[in-house]
Amino acid sequence: MMKMNTYMKMMFATPICLFAVCALQAQELSDLKNVKPFDISGSIGLNSSFYSVSGIPERQAPFAYGINANATLTVYGISMPFSFTWYDNDKKGNFSQPFNQFGISPTYKWLTLHLGYRNLSFSEFTLNGYTFLGAAVEARPGKFRLGAVYGKFNQNSTYDLAMADSMPKMTRTGWAAKVGYGTENRFVDFSVVRIGDSTKDFDSLSIVKPGMPTPEQNIAFGLTSRFAITPELMFTFDGSYSFYTKDRMSPAPDSISDGWLRLADNFITVNGTTSYFKAFKTSLSYHFTPSIVTGIEYRRIDPGFHSMGSYFFNNDVQHITFNQTVGLMDGKLNLNGSLGIQNDNLDGSKANTAHRVIGSLSGNYTVNENWAVDASFNNYSTNQRAYKTVGSDSLQIYQVNRTFMLMPRFMKSTATASHMVMLNLNYTTLDDRNKKTSDMTDTDTYMAMLMYNFGLPALRLNISTGANYTMMTNKNFENVMIGGNLNVSKTLLDDKLSLNWSNNVMSNKINDDSGLIVNSALNAAYRFHPQHAVSMNFNFINNRFANEAAVPSYHEIRGDISYVFTF
């Protein structure tokens, strides 16, 4: 067995060293002496599957077999995984590295170096988790908070003018920096990110296709702070000014009258396609006690704001929310609530402005060691009002979404048995206040789910069952779904053999159409040796529909048998 293990490890180590391109995690260099220098682990599996269906076309091959393997090479605590799969039904193999971007972040005391594919966050509105290929450094000497990044922020691509469907994609490179001082709870950080598309080999005269991308450039300055005004009063702020040029090849202006654009002209190309936007959020919270906290938050993002250091922004929005957290009765009762207002059209360029009231309340109460209950209420209303002109009534939006949830639960566990009962009740309503559209959109949804779990630890036996009910209704349709499930699991032979049987039944009725879905599955796994295991899975589905002309009825059987060797 040892010779076989050695052979397997050598077989997997060779292709890993030659082909694997992986993601490596941060490694503390000062602790290398305590880390195992080399290790490899993984598994090889053989699998055979069968399939049969009646009533619909086949969704997979009637019979298939194959092999799959995965391994993880670890060098001084740095993991490099890869996998290989081959099945006879497609006559080809599939080699993959789950982490196909290479990066390493060694750390020595207060200094961390990032190389390869990495992502860092300096603030929400400047550099915020965007993956780059390059180098970066973070330093925390004392209370200083320093960071710098340089790299490529997209993949290389080629452009062939002779190909009709070819679209150019410029190489996007840039840098970012952060300078700050303080601790995690009391600090001030200044950050900047500058990223742009390369204009090298870009000839605007040769671009004749409509919709062609143009080389863009962006620089964003950010200020982030958090500090306690008093031991109980906490203040936070995160804001940014972002300057964005949509076309670097556009002619430069004779003069720049705007002072902010003159500032940006020292760092990026400024022309007629350049604009700037601001975004910020700030909050103030007061801790009356550790469990009673009151807070207020304001957030505003200008229309068009975005940063090349972030993937996405929901812009043209501002909201103010009041938040309250209360813990009472020695932590048995906990309440959380928020209430706020939100609107868009910050620059008045839209014909209508959408106003929303956003509010939520949730809580949980622990009655005793066995009983507890959770409850929540959410209310979101949208009111779109005319800004410039009064539009058609059918285009006006005034909707209210409300959700109520109640979930009592019971849990009891002894040396001989365990019980868990949970009831989940949910009601959601969409109330359209526009009489022209309410008949189409007013919808009520009722949901109820009851679950019970019973366990016998001595017998290694677990039984769970449940029932569920859902009804969605409005003036045009009514959809009712009623179902139930039963699951039994047990382990035998000192937990080497595990058996599981699961069953689900669902009745679905939409107006006059109805259907019944039955699903049963049997799973078994036997580990007869620490490195060897076999398993079997069998699944049966029977779908019956009253209107077979619209949805065909069918039954389906599928299963598989597999063997896995672990090393």
N, C-alpha and C positions, 0 to 999 in steps of 0.2 A: 504493500500500500504506500509506503514511503517513497519507493521508486516511482510509482505512478503519480504521486503528488508532485515530486520534483520535476517529472516530465511535463506535467500540466502547467506548472508555473513557468518553466522555460518556454513552452509553446506560446503562452500568452504574453510573456515579457518581450519576446522578439517583435511581434507586430506593434505592441504598444510603443516601444522605443522608436520604431521606424515611422509610424503613422499617427499616433495619437496626438491631437492638438487639444489641450484641455484647459479648464479653469482651475487655478491654484489659489488656495486660501492664504490669508495672512499667517506668517510664521514668525514667532518670537525667536530671534537669532540668539539671544543670550541663554536660551533654554535648549539649544540643539543637543547638548551632551546627554540630555535625558530622553531624547527621541530616538526611536528605532530607525536605523538608517535606511532599511529596505524591507518592503513587505508586499505581497501580492495575494489577493483573495478574489473569489468569484465563484461561478457555477457554469456547468454545461448541462443542457437539457435536451431530451429527445421527446417529441410530441407527435401524436397521431390523432386526427379528428375525423368525425363522420357527421353527415348532415342529410336530412330528408325533409321535404316540404310538399304540401299539397294545397292547391288553391291559388297560389301566386307563383311567379317565376323564382327560380333558385337564387338565393342571395350569397351563396358560397359554394365551393366545390363539394360534391358528395363525399369524397374521401381525400385526405391530405396528410402528409407527414413532413417532418422537418427537424431542424436542430437550431437551438439558440444558445448563445453563450454571452457571458458578461464577466468582466474582470476589472479590478481596481488596483493599480500600481501605486504604492505609497513610498515616496522618497523623502526622508527627514520630515515626516508629517504632512507632506504635500501630496494630495490625492489626484490621480489621473485615471478616470474611468473610460471604458469603451464597451461596445456591444456588437454582436454579430448574429444575424438571423438568416436562415435559409429554409425555404419551403418548396416542395416539388410542384405546387399548383401554379407558381409563377416562374419556376425554372431558373430562378436567379437569387443570389444572395443580397443581403443588405448589411453594409458595415456602417456603423455610426459612432460618433463620439457625442454623448449627451451634452458635454460641455465643450463645444468646438471653438471656443475662444480662449486663447492662452493669456494668462495674467498671473502675476505674483506680487505679493505685498509683504515683504520682509519688514520686521519691526525690531528696533533696538532702542530700549528704554523709551524716550519720548519722541523718537524719530521713526516715521514710517515711510518707506519708499514703495511706490506703485509703478509696475512696469507691465506693458502689454495691454490687454483689454481690461479696463477697469471702469468703475463709475463712482463718482464722489458727489457730495452735496455741500454747497457752501451756504445757500439760502434757497427758499422756495421760488424766488423770482429771477435768480441769475443762473448759477449752475446747480441743477437739482436732479441728480441721478442719471444723467445722460451718459451712455456708454461711449467711451473713446478708446482709440488705440494710440498709446503713447507712453508718457512718463509723468509722474506726479510725485509730490512730496508733501507730507503733513508733519508739522513740528509743534510740540507743546512744551517748550522749555519754560518751566515755572507756570505763570499765568498767561503767557503769550499763546495765541491761537493763530498759527500761520499755515498757509497752504498755497500750492502752485501747481498748475496743470498745463501741459502742452501735448497736443496730439491731433489725430485725425478723427473727425466726428461723423464720418460715413465711410462706406466701402468704395473702393475704386470701381469705375465703370468705363466702358468704352462706347464710343459713338461712331457709327458708320453712316455717313451721309447717303451712301448708295442704297441702304436698307430702308424700305418704306416705313417700317414700324419702329425704327431705331430712335430713341430719345436720349439726348445728352443728360448726363448727370455729373455735375462738377465735383471735384474733390474738395471736401469741406474740412478745413483745419482751423485751429484756434488755440487760445490759451485762456487761463483763468487764474485769479489770485485772490487770496483772502488774508487780511491782517486784522487781528482782534486781540482783546485782552480781557481776562476774567476767568470765572469758573463756569461750570455747567448751569448754575442757577443765577449767576450774576455776571453778565458779559456784554461787550459791544464788539460787533464784527463789521468790517467793511469789505465788500467783495466786488469783483468785476469780472466779467466774462466777455471775450471778444472772439467771435467766430465768423468765418467768411468762406465763400466759394472762390476757388482759384480761377483767375481769368486766363491762365496759361493755355495756349492752344485753343482759346475760345474766340472765334471770328463771328461777330454778330451779323456780318453781311451774308454769311453762308447759311444762316438760320432762316429758312423760308417757311417752315411749317407753323401753322397757328397753334398756340398753346405751348410753345416751346418754353422750357424753364430758362430763367436768366440768372446770372451769378448774383447772389445776395450777400449781404454782410450785416452784422449786428454787433452792437456793444451794449451791455447792460451794467449799470452801477447799482449796488444794493447795500442797504444798511439794516443790520439785524441786531436786536438788543433784547435783553431780559434782565430785570433787576427788581429787587424788593424795595419799595419806597419805605415801608415799615415791615417788621417781621410778619405782619398779617396781610399786607397789601402788595400784590405782585403786578408788575406792568411788563407787557411784551410788545414788540414792534418789529415788523419785517416789511420793508418797502424797496421799490426799485424804479429807476428811470431806464427805459429801453429805447435805443435809437436803432432804427431798422431801415436799411437801403434795399429796395426790391430789385434794382438793376444797377450793378456797378459800372456797366458799359454805357449808361446814359450820360449825355454831355454834362460837364460841370457848369454850374451857374457862374455868371460874371462876379456876383457878390452874394454874400449870405447876410441877411438882415437879422435873422432870429439868433439871439444870444446862445440858446441851448444848442442849436445846430452848429454855430461857430465852435462851441466847445467840442462837439462830437467830431468835427472836421479834423481835429488833431489826432484822432484814433482810427476813423473809418472813412470810406469814400462817401461824401455828401453831395447829393445832386437833387434833381427834381423829384426823384422817387423816394427820398428819405423822409421819414416821419418819426415822431417819438411819442411814447405813451408812458403812463405811470401805473403802478399797481402797489397796493399796500394793504396790510391788515394790522390791527392793533387790538389789544385786549387788556382789561383791568379786572382783577379778581381779588376778593377779600375773604380770608379764612377766619371765620368767627371761631370755629373749632376745627380739628382735623377732619371732622365728618360733616361740617356745615360750611359750604363755600358758595358765595354769590359772585357772579361775573357778568361782564358785558363785552361783546366783541363786535368790531366794525371791520368790514372787508369791502374793498373797492378795486375793480380791475377795469381799466379803460377799454373801450371797443378797439379791437385790433392789436392789443398788447400780446406779444409773445417774445420768447427768448430762445435762441438756438441751443441754450444749455438745458432746456426742459422739453419734454415730449409734448405736453398738451396744457392749454389753459382754457378754462371756461370764462371767456372775457365778456365785456359789456354787461357787468353785473355788479350790484352793490347790495349789501344787506347788513342789518344790525340785529343782533340777537342778545337776549338776556338769558342767562343760564343760572340754574339753582340746583345745588346738591345738598341733600339733608339725610343724615343718619341718626336714627333715634332708637330708643329702647335697647341700649348697649349693642347696637349694630344689627338687631333683629329686623328693623324696618329701615329700608333705604329707598329714597325717592330722588329722581332726577327729572328736571323739567327745563324746557327752553321755549322761548317765544320771540318771534322776530318778524321783520318785514323785509321784502326783497323786491327789487325792480331792475329793469334793463333800460335801454335807450338813453344812456348817460350823456350822449352828445346831441340828442334830439334829432338824429338823422332818420329814424324810423317813423312810419306813419302812425304807429300805435305803440303804447308803452304797456308792458305787462307788469302788474303789481301782484305780489304773492304774500300771503300771510303764512308763516311757517311756525308750527308749534308742535311740541311733543311732551308727553309725560309718561314716565315709566317708574315702576317700583317693584320691590319684592319684600315679602314678609315671611320670616321663618317663625312658625308657630311654636314648634318644638323640634326635637331631633328627628321626628318622622314626617311632620307636615310642613309644607311651605307653599306659597302661591306667588306667581308673577303676574303682573298686569301692565298694560301700556295703552296709550292713546296718542294718535298722530293726526294732525290736521294741517293740510296744505291747500291753500286756495289761490287761484290764479284769476286776475282780473285785468284784461287787456283793454286799455282805454285809448280812445283816439287822441293823437297828439296834434296832427296838422289838420286833418279833415275827418268828418264823421262818415264812417264807412257803412256798408250794409249791415243790418242787424244779424244776418246769418254769419258774418265774419267776426262779430264781437265774441270774446271769450270771457266767461265768468264761471269758473268751475271750482268745486270744493271736493277734495279727497279726504275721507276720514277712515281711520282704521282703529278698531277696538280689539284687544287681545286679552284673554284671561286663561291662565294655565296653573291650576292647582296640581299638586303632586304629593305622593306618599311614598316613602322609602323606609324599609325596615330590614335589617340584616342581623342574623344570629349565626351561631356556629353550625347550625344544621340547615338553614334555609334563608333565602333572600327574596324580598318582594319589592316591586316598584310599579306603581300605578300613576299614570299621567293623563290628564285631560286637557286638550288644547282647543279653545274656542276662539274663533276669529270672525270678525265682521268688517267688511270693507264696502264703502259706498262712494260712488262718483255722482255728485249732485251738480248737474248743469243748470245754471240759473238763466241761461239764454233760452227763451221759449221756442225760438226757431230751430234749435238743434237738440233740445233736451230729450225728445222722443227717440233719437238715435243714440244718444250717449249715456243717459242716466242708467247706471248699472249697480246692482246690489249683489254682493258675494258673501255667502255664508259657508263657513268651514267648521267641522268638528272632527276631532281625532282622539280616540281613546286607545291607550296602550297599556299592556300588562306584561311584566316580565317576572318569571319565577325561576329561581335557581336552587339546586341542591349540590352544594360543594362536595360533599362526601361521595356522591355518585357521578360527579363531573357532568352533570346534566343541567341544561338550560332550556327553558320553554318560554317563548314570547308570542303574544297574540295581540291583534288590534283590529279596530274598525274605523272607517273614515267616511265622511259625508261631505259633499261639496255641492252647492247650488249657486249658479250664476244666472241672474235674470234681469231682463229689461222688457220694454214693450214689444220687442221684435222676436225675442227667443228666450227659451229657458233650457239651461243645461244642468242636468243632475247626474252626479257620479256617486255611487255607493260601492264600497269595497271592504275587504277584510284580508287579513294575513295570519298565517300560523307558521312559526319557525321552531324547529327542534334541533339542538346540537348536543353532542356528547363525545367525550374522549374516553378511550380504552387503552389497555396495555401500557399502563404508566404514562399516559398521554402521548404515546407513540402513534396511536390511531385516532384520528378525528373524523367524526361524521356530522353532516349537516343536511337537514331537509327543510326546504322553504317553499311556501305556497302563497299565492296571491290571487284574489278574485276581484274583478272590477266590472261593475255595470255602468254603462254610459248611455244617457238618453238626451238627445237634443231635439226639442219639439216632438215630432212624431217618429223620428229615427232613433233606434236603440241598438246596442251592441253589448256583448259579454266577452270579457277577456279572462282566461284562466292560464296561470303560469305556475309550473312546478319544477323545482330543481333539486337534484341530489348531488352532494359533493362528499368525497372521501379522500383522505390523505394518510399515508402510512410511512413513517420514517423508521425503517428497520435498522438503520445504522446512522451514527452522527453525520456521515457524509453522503448518505444515499436515501432517497425518498421517491415514492411513487404516488400518483394521485389520479383520481377519476372524477369527471364532471358530466352530468347528464341534465339536460334541460328540455322541457316540453312546454309549448305555447299553443293554445287553442283560442282563436279569435272568431266570434260569430256575430254577424251583423244582419239586421232585419232587411235592410235595403242593400242587397248584394250588388245591384247595378251601380251603386255609387261607391261602395267600399266592399271589396270581395272578402268573403270568409276564408280562413285558412287554418291549418295546423302545421306546426313545425317542430322537428326534433333535431337536436344537436348535442354533441358530446365530444369528449376528448380524454385520452389517456396519456400520461406523461411520466417521464423518469428524470430526476435531477441529481447530479453529482456536485457536491459543494466542496471547495478546497480553500 
